[in-house]
Amino acid sequence: MFMVLPRPARRMALAIAVLALASLCAQFIHLHARAHVPIFVTAWDMARYFTILTNLLVVVTFAVMSRPVRAELAAPWLAALSLAAILSGLIYHLVLAQLISFTGLGWWADHGLHSLMPVAIALWWLAYAPKQRLDYADLPIFVLWPSVYGAYALARGAADGIYPYPFIDLWVMAPIAVATNLAGLLVLFLLGGVLMILIGRFADR
């Protein structure tokens, strides 16, 4: 069945894309002003982080969903991306927030990316996203992006010696510990995927 999201859903998708882009731009301006390095260096350094890259995917995905496209085809990806945004916010606030503090524009950007965006995306997914066709066969897509990111982060860390998060830092942790942490995160994403599939089976009834 050809399904186009209703106009309010498309408008809210566009608003989320704009908010994500604004938060990314604010973070870029803040970090660039502090670092005093060329623009491309700041952009490349930001591209080290899961939240930054996830919000870039949010910008693209939600901009596309603001158009009259076949929304049901995107249902598994919308659920997986929403879960990635939600978990990145939760992990940040539970594990990482105490490691760094921001002021001024950086504070707004930080909370935009880690607080506002996960809540906005979760509410949009619950209210508007096509969900009834989600199935357990879609579970691999929930770990696709975090798996790709994990390989990317470790490859960058091996190349330049900088790891974005302490729980995958091979300078301070044994390889087996890093592998265990990454496996635990993938299990968390799988469990989150199961929960979203269960929600999808009832939320649209």
N, C-alpha and C positions, 0 to 999 in steps of 0.2 A: 504494500500500500504506500502510495506517495504521500509523505507527511511533510508539510511545511510548518515551521513554528509560527504561532500567532504573533501578531505585531508587537504586543507588549513584551513577549519573550525575546524577540529580535532586538527591540530597543534596549532592553536590559543587558543583553549580550554585548551590544555595542558599548554601553556604559561601562561594563566590566573591562572590555578591551581598552577603553580610554583610560580608566583608572589604573590598570596594570601598566600601561605605557607611561602614564604620568609618574607613577611610583618608581619605575625603572629610571626615568629621566632624572628625577629628583635624587635618586641614589647615585647616579653617574655624576651629576653636578657636584654633589657633596664630596664624593671620593676624589674626583679630579681636582677640586679646589684644595683638598688636604695633601694630595700626593705630589703635586707640581711636576707631573710627568706628561709626555705627549698623550693626546686623546686616545690613540689606538692602544696605548699601554694600559690606560684605565679600563677601556672596553674589554681588552683581553684578560685583564685580571678579574673583572666582574664575571666573565664567562667561565670562571672556575667553579662557580657555586650553583648548587642544585636549585635553590629558590629563584635565582636570577634566570636561569635557563627555562625553568618551569613557567615562570611568568612571561617569558618571551613566547613560549608555546601557547599560553593563554591569550596573549594579544592576537596571534595569528588565528587560532581556533575560534575564538569568540567573535573576531571580526568577520570570519567566514560565516558563522552561525547567525550573524545579524542580517545576512542576505537570505532570500527565499530559496534555500537549498533543500535537498532531501535529508531531513534531519535524522530519520531513522537509521540511515547508513552510518551516522557518526555516533550512535548511542554508546557502543563499547568504549570508543576513544574519549568521549565526553565524561563517562564515568571514571575511566582510568586517570584522566588529567585532573578531574575534580579531586579524586583521592590523593593524587600527588601534591596538589596545592594544600589540601587540608592537613596531610601528614607532615609536610614541610613546615607548616605553621606550628603544629603541635610539638614536633621534635625541637624546633627552634626555641619555643618558650619553655619546654621542659628541660632541655639539655644545654642549649647554646647561649641563651639570652644573657646569662650571668657572666659570660666570657668577654663581652664587649659592651660598651655603652655609647650611645649617640646623643648628640645635642643638636638643636636647631633643625635645619633642613634634613639632616641625617636621621633625626628621631622620627620625623614625619615619614620619610621614605622607608625606614625600618618597619614601622608599624603598618604602613601601607602594604608592604610586601608580605609581612609575616602575620598580620592580624586582620586588616580590612579585607584583603583579597581572599584568604581562605574562607572567611565567613560569607562574603558576597557570592563566591563561587558555589559554596555548599547550598546556600539558600536558592540560588538560581537553578542548580541541578535538581533540588527537591521540588521546586515549583514548576519548572518548565521542561527540563530535559526529557527526551523520550527514554523510557526505562523498561517498559513491559517486555520487550524482546531480549533483555539481558539474560544470559544463560551461563551456566558453569563452564561451558566451552569457551567463554570469553575471558576466563581467568588469566591466560597467558598475557593478554594485553595489559593487565594491571601491573605486571612486573617487567614489561618490555622497556619502558622509559627508565625506571630506576636501574635496571640491569645495564642498559646502554650508558647511563651516566656513571655508574660505578666503574665500568671498564675505562671510560674516558678520564675520570678523575685520577684513577691509579696510573694510567698512561702518562698524563700530564705531570703527576707527582714524580714518577720515575725519570721523566725527562728534565725537569727543572728543580726537583727537590722540594717542592712546595705542595703540601697536601691541604685541601680546603677545610677539613674537619678533623678534630683530634681522634675520633674513633676509627679513622682509616689512615692515620699518620704512621707510615712504615718507619719513620725515624725514631719513634718512641714506643711502637708496639710491634710485637712479633707478627710475622705473616699469618700464622694460624689464628691469632686474635683478630686481625683485620678481616680475614676470611669469615670468621665466626660472626663478627659484627655485621658484615654485609649480608650474610645468609639470614641472620635474624631480621634485618630490615626487609629482605625479600619476603620472608614469612609474614611479617607485619603487613606488607602490601597485599599479599594473597588473602590474609584474613580480612583486611579491609575490603578487598574485592568481593569476597563471599558476602559480607555484610551489605554492600551496595547492591549486589544482585538480589538478595533477600528483600531489601527495601524496594527495589524496582518492581518486584513481583506483586507488591501490595500497594505501593504508593499511588499508582495510576488507576486503581480499581474504583 
